[in-house]
Amino acid sequence: MATGPDRGHDAGAGHPAHGVEYRIAHLEERLARDELAELGMRIEAHGDAVHITGTAPTAGRREAVLRIAEEELPGVTIRADIAVADATAPDHPEELS
């Protein structure tokens, strides 16, 4: 989730980082309201890049999050650490030692 005092304000003017924070807020809103309803993603600006971390239920959802991030943040380097949850049942018992 984006943080900082400028979140939620029209930050298009002034310091360039403010515009990124504003765009991150739009990305978070879009991920929450679109068909994805991905609320568990953490999105933060770090230097000249945006980092997205979290867990997606499927590889398709992960790709959709990245596609939307690229649409909302053109020209910004996006670094993603989005794990895909494995909801399938194990095919063998876990062996503990």
C-alpha positions in Angstrom: 0.0 0.0 0.0 1.3 3.4 -0.8 2.2 5.6 2.1 3.1 9.2 2.6 1.5 12.6 3.3 0.6 13.2 -0.4 -1.4 10.1 -0.9 -4.9 10.9 -2.0 -4.1 14.5 -3.1 -3.6 15.7 -6.7 0.1 15.3 -6.7 0.7 15.8 -10.3 2.5 19.1 -9.7 5.7 19.6 -7.7 8.1 16.8 -6.9 8.0 14.0 -9.5 7.7 11.3 -6.8 4.3 12.8 -5.9 2.9 11.9 -9.2 4.0 8.3 -8.7 2.3 8.2 -5.3 -0.9 9.5 -6.9 -0.8 6.9 -9.7 -0.1 4.2 -7.1 -3.3 5.2 -5.3 -5.2 4.9 -8.6 -3.7 1.5 -9.2 -4.8 0.3 -5.7 -8.3 1.6 -6.3 -8.5 -0.1 -9.7 -7.2 -3.4 -8.3 -9.8 -3.3 -5.5 -12.8 -2.4 -7.7 -12.2 -4.3 -10.9 -13.1 -7.9 -11.4 -9.8 -8.8 -9.7 -10.8 -7.5 -6.2 -7.1 -7.9 -5.2 -6.8 -6.2 -1.9 -3.8 -8.0 -0.6 -1.2 -6.4 -2.8 1.3 -4.1 -1.2 2.4 -1.3 -3.6 5.2 1.0 -2.7 7.5 3.5 -4.5 11.2 2.9 -3.9 13.4 5.4 -5.7 12.6 5.3 -9.4 10.7 2.0 -9.2 7.5 0.6 -7.8 7.5 -2.6 -5.9 4.4 -4.9 -5.8 4.3 -7.7 -3.3 1.6 -10.1 -2.3 0.0 -13.4 -3.1 -2.3 -14.0 -6.0 -4.7 -17.0 -6.1 -3.7 -18.0 -9.7 -1.0 -17.3 -12.2 -3.7 -15.6 -14.4 -4.5 -13.2 -11.6 -0.8 -12.5 -11.1 -0.5 -11.6 -14.8 -3.6 -9.5 -14.6 -2.2 -7.5 -11.7 1.0 -6.9 -13.6 -0.9 -5.9 -16.8 -3.0 -3.3 -14.9 0.1 -2.0 -13.1 1.8 -1.4 -16.4 -1.3 0.4 -17.7 -1.6 2.6 -14.6 2.2 3.3 -14.3 3.6 3.7 -17.9 7.2 4.6 -17.9 7.8 3.4 -14.3 9.9 0.4 -13.6 7.8 -2.2 -11.9 9.4 -4.8 -9.7 7.0 -7.6 -8.6 7.3 -10.2 -5.9 3.9 -11.8 -6.3 3.6 -15.4 -5.2 1.0 -17.7 -6.6 -0.9 -19.6 -4.0 -1.0 -23.3 -4.6 -4.5 -24.4 -3.6 -4.2 -27.9 -5.0 -4.2 -30.9 -2.7 -0.8 -32.6 -2.2 -0.4 -35.8 -4.2 1.6 -37.4 -1.4 2.0 -37.1 2.4 4.6 -34.8 3.7 7.4 -36.6 5.4 8.8 -35.1 8.6 12.2 -36.0 10.0 
